[in-house]
Amino acid sequence: MAARVQPRWERIQRAKGAAVYAGYPNEREFLKAVSIGEMPPPFDHAGNDAWDLVEIDASIDAIKAGTGRSYTWKERAPDRV
């Protein structure tokens, strides 16, 4: 039996890619999870909102563990200076 090939994900994703990676049905649902603190807030990357897949993985791990990591309002709304 041949080994299954896993997709290669770039570590930094925009909202659409982050939503797919995290298993949300669409970008809107992912952004809702970000707004309630279930998923990490974006950071500025080349002038655009971006997500680090390592942080998304940590959020998923927290959900699975039942700790339900909740980001603070400061983390959800970082300064954009």
Secondary structure as the mmCIF struct_conf table of DSSP 4:
data_model
#
loop_
_struct_conf.conf_type_id
_struct_conf.id
_struct_conf.beg_label_comp_id
_struct_conf.beg_label_asym_id
_struct_conf.beg_label_seq_id
_struct_conf.end_label_comp_id
_struct_conf.end_label_asym_id
_struct_conf.end_label_seq_id
HELX_LH_PP_P HELX_LH_PP_P1 ALA A 2 ARG A 8
BEND BEND1 ARG A 11 ARG A 11
STRN STRN1 ILE A 12 GLN A 13
HELX_RH_AL_P HELX_RH_AL_P1 ALA A 15 ALA A 22
TURN_TY1_P TURN_TY1_P1 GLY A 23 GLY A 23
BEND BEND2 PRO A 25 ASN A 26
HELX_RH_AL_P HELX_RH_AL_P2 GLU A 27 SER A 35
TURN_TY1_P TURN_TY1_P2 ILE A 36 GLY A 37
BEND BEND3 GLU A 38 MET A 39
HELX_LH_PP_P HELX_LH_PP_P2 PRO A 40 PRO A 42
STRN STRN2 PHE A 43 HIS A 45
TURN_TY1_P TURN_TY1_P3 ALA A 46 GLY A 47
STRN STRN3 ASN A 48 ASP A 52
HELX_RH_AL_P HELX_RH_AL_P3 LEU A 53 ALA A 65
TURN_TY1_P TURN_TY1_P4 GLY A 66 GLY A 66
HELX_RH_AL_P HELX_RH_AL_P4 TRP A 73 ARG A 76
BEND BEND4 ALA A 77 ALA A 77
#
